[in-house]
Amino acid sequence: MSEDLSSDASLPNGRGAAAILAAGIGSATLGVLALAGDAFAPVGHVLSIWPPSGPLSGVTTLTIIVWLASWRALRRRWRDRTIPLGWVTVASFAMLALGLLLTFPPFADRLQGR
């Protein structure tokens, strides 16, 4: 009953690593698309799927598609592998921070020169 689960070789972590990295990719995508939709009128027009919400409807829809696609691709590639979580965590948190900064109005307005 007492299995040694401390060995990295016994439990592949690729599926979990894929979920963590995909979350970071989704966060960065949200920030970039929100900034682009706000800063450039043609991009905002293209992203406006449902007129009452404006570009936000396309930003969130496209972000979900990118997040799910990246999660699926990474999961398929890493499903039975052991991935070093150090770089995955750092990259995910960096992308999360980018996404948060780009959706924070004072920061986004400063980038746009407002």
Secondary structure, DSSP 4 states (H G I P E B T S, - for coil): -------TTTS--HHHHHHHHHHHHHHHHHHHHHHHHHH-HHHHHHH-SBTTTBHHHHHHHHHHHHHHHHHHHHHHHHTTS---HHHHHHHHHHHHHHHHHHHSHHHHHHHTT-
